[in-house]
């Protein structure tokens, strides 16, 4: 199984840590994707990269590098310019995923309220 991560939903789909890393690096929020869903998709990729690079016999992506790319993707990947500008304030080192999700939901709500007024 050298260097391949098997998707739990499909025995046929094989994805290497490098392919997952590339996907995270190039991730952007889809047209009809909610900011919360984009964050969850990026978190899922981050977790898959960590697993694939540690468990498989491939290039070992360090946690530092994975987190750096994860943060950069969030800083550049949201459709909303307001979200991209304000997300940096909640992306602090060591923030738990649950807290990040809560803060992003609150930030998204504030942005929506500002746009209504």
C-alpha positions in Angstrom: 0.0 0.0 0.0 2.9 2.3 -0.3 1.9 6.0 -0.3 -1.7 5.6 -1.0 -4.7 6.7 1.1 -7.9 4.8 0.5 -11.1 6.8 0.7 -13.4 5.2 3.2 -16.3 5.7 0.8 -14.7 3.9 -2.1 -12.3 1.0 -2.3 -11.4 2.0 -5.8 -10.4 5.6 -5.2 -6.7 5.9 -4.2 -5.3 9.3 -3.2 -1.7 10.0 -2.2 -0.7 12.5 0.4 0.8 14.6 -2.4 -2.5 14.6 -4.3 -4.4 15.6 -1.2 -1.8 18.3 -0.4 -2.2 19.7 -3.9 -6.0 19.7 -3.5 -5.7 21.6 -0.2 -3.3 24.1 -1.7 -5.7 24.8 -4.6 -8.9 24.7 -2.7 -11.4 27.6 -3.1 -15.0 28.0 -2.0 -17.4 26.7 -4.6 -20.0 29.0 -6.0 -22.9 27.5 -4.0 -20.8 26.3 -1.0 -21.4 27.8 2.4 -18.3 29.2 4.2 -18.9 26.6 7.0 -18.9 23.7 4.4 -15.7 25.1 2.8 -14.0 25.2 6.2 -15.1 21.6 6.9 -13.8 20.5 3.5 -10.4 22.0 4.2 -10.3 20.4 7.7 -11.1 17.1 6.1 -8.3 17.5 3.6 -5.9 18.5 6.4 -6.8 15.4 8.4 -6.4 13.1 5.3 -3.0 14.6 4.5 -1.8 14.1 8.0 -3.0 10.4 8.0 -1.7 9.6 4.6 1.7 11.1 5.1 2.2 9.5 8.5 0.7 6.1 7.8 1.9 5.5 4.3 5.4 5.2 2.9 5.5 8.6 1.2 6.8 12.0 1.6 6.2 13.0 5.3 4.4 16.3 5.3 5.1 18.0 8.7 2.2 19.2 10.8 3.7 22.7 10.6 3.6 22.6 6.7 0.1 21.2 6.6 -1.2 23.8 9.1 0.6 26.6 7.1 -1.1 25.6 3.9 -4.4 25.1 5.6 -4.3 28.6 7.0 -3.2 30.1 3.6 -6.0 28.3 1.9 -8.5 29.7 4.3 -7.0 33.2 4.0 -7.3 33.1 0.2 -10.0 30.6 -0.6 -13.3 32.2 0.6 -15.4 33.8 -2.1 -16.3 36.8 0.2 -13.6 39.5 0.4 -14.9 40.4 3.8 -14.5 36.8 5.0 -10.9 36.7 3.6 -10.0 39.9 5.3 -11.5 39.0 8.7 -10.7 35.3 8.9 -7.1 36.1 9.9 -8.2 37.4 13.3 -9.5 34.0 14.3 -6.8 31.8 12.8 -4.5 31.7 15.8 -2.0 29.0 16.4 -3.3 26.0 18.3 -7.0 26.9 17.9 -9.2 23.8 18.3 -11.3 22.9 15.2 -14.5 23.2 17.2 -13.6 26.7 18.3 -12.6 27.6 14.8 -15.9 26.4 13.4 -17.9 28.4 16.1 -15.9 31.5 15.4 -16.3 31.2 11.6 -20.1 30.7 12.0 -20.2 33.9 14.2 -18.0 35.8 11.7 -20.2 34.7 8.8 -23.3 35.9 10.7 -21.8 39.3 11.4 -20.9 39.7 7.7 -24.4 38.7 6.6 -25.9 41.2 9.1 -23.6 44.0 7.8 -24.6 43.3 4.2 -28.3 43.5 5.1 -28.0 46.9 6.7 
